[in-house]
Amino acid sequence: MSNLSGINKNPIEIKLLIYSLPIVGLFFGFFFGNRLDLYHFEDQAEIQHSFILKRAMRQRQEETKIFDALNATGADCSPHDIQELKIHLSHAKYIADIGRMVDGKIRCTAMSAVVDGMRLPESASKQREDGVLLWPNIEFSQLGKDTGSVALGGSVAIFTNHDLFDDLAAEGTNTVVQINSKDQKIIYWYSKVLDNYRHIQEDFLSRKIRPTLQKTSCVSDLCVQSEFRVSCRLNTLVLSGLGLAIGLLLSITIAMRWRVKHGLRYRLLEAMRSRQILMEYQPLLAVADRRIVGAEALARWCHNEVGAVSPDVFIPLIQKLGLRKAFATYVFTSVVEELKVKLKAEDDFYVGINVFPADLEEDDFFEFVKSTLEKMQIPAEKIVLEVTEGSQFSVDDPARIFQKYRSLGVKIYIDDFGVGYSNISRILEGGIDGIKLDRVFIRSVDSQADTAPILDNIVAMTKKMGVQIVVEGVETLEQHRYIAKLAPGAIGQGWFYGRPGPACALSAN
């Protein structure tokens, strides 16, 4: 099948389409999944930012309430004063601790009671519009606390931890929060969920896979800046995988459909439609007087790309690819159309057509043969259907099938006869009209092989049963003379009598 290997390959355009579809599917899956994730992320971030803003406002309200209440009671860090600090802290939801500033130092807090004086660095303080001093992101090590911010109003110091907003971070996002004034010069505090948040490389792919969204809202002089970065992209992952799968499925479908349409099966069908499969006819001569009495129809495929294709290659493909019915009707129609004039005009001329056993077994083919001969007004006895001896029928005894065609007038010959000569008697008794001896027997005439006696026996049996014998493979004068002496009523076929050619060449022979 080497000479057919090139006609079933995908062209470069189809290959590019097949290979690009999964990539395109992956791209569109990523794009739409990314958009869905972004829409979801934006809604999620908006809700999250709203919660952050509300918490910042409530924290400010708690802070203002505490400043007003505790500044009115005086600053002495007495047990009673510390108890007041504790009471206000217990009612506060977003405050980490409350302390008293005495003589420039924090002398007591609600959580630590009396302390050894903590001085707040003057250089780090900022003042907001209401006069409150701010120290963002300072350590509370002297108070046994983490880093946070301190707001000092009068003698009251309010401590807020840096993780005030961490519990609001939605699942699958990283969050950075800044609380500052409208002019963004005074920062109250800064909170972040992951310590390495701002160390993620900001390249193009990173921005696509982990996009960043910023929100800013202000109430009075309080502004909240929220920055979110998504780290979980479920829709992107799912739709990218789905797009890749769809692209692969389309690629496979296109490849399969192209092979169906442009593969061997399509090429064979197209060859029949465009008459690329041509019929040649090898003459059959009466051995006695070397007169043409018939011809065997032989199918030849001349492919546009690879040239002549051997019948040994494409005939098996006909069966393998499920084109047996189409091929049988094509060959039969082609033969009777090309030879109809000769078949009608010459009484002793017939044509042999090779068929598959399955063709003979099907009623559709029988009706086709019958209707075609009637339509073209060709005598049925001018048609010989040849079936190979070694062919397998689905029935144990094909004699009944042979008889159906013989009743129509069509003759049945066994082709390549003698290869399985152990069943010669049964075949000859099976209701056939003739046999075509395999060329291996005529070759024995020149080589003096052991098959020569078998040939003599077969000829004797055909004479006894009145079966026509056709000898294939006659190539020399010696072989012709041997057959003429052994079986003068035989029909000869071979290069000695004529090579296959178009229908018009039969008259020249």
Secondary structure, 3 states (H helix, E strand, C coil): CHHHCCCCCCCHHHHHHHHHHHHHHHHHHHHHHHHHHHHHHHHHHHHHHHHHHHHHHHHHHHHHHHHHHHHCCCCCCCHHHHHHHHHHHHHCCCCCEEEEEECCEEEEECCCEEEEEECCCHHHCEECCCCCEEEEEEEEHHHCEEEEEEEEECCEEEEEECCCCHHHCCCCEEEEEEEECCCCCCEEEEEECCCCHHHCCCCHHHHHHCCEEEEEEEECCEEEEEEEEECCCHHHHHHHHHHHHHHHHHHHHHHHHHHHHHCHHHHHHHHHHCCCEEEEEEEEEECCCCEEEEEEEEEEEEECCCEEECHHHHHHHHHHCCCHHHHHHHHHHHHHHHHHHHHHHCCCCEEEEECCHHHHHCHHHHHHHHHHHHHHCCCHHHEEEEEECCCCCCCCCCHHHHHHHHHHCCEEEEEEECCCHHHHHHHHCCCCCEEEECHHHHHHHHHCCCHHHHHHHHHHHHHHHCCEEEECCCCCHHHHHHHHHHCCCCEECCCCCCCCECCCHHHHC
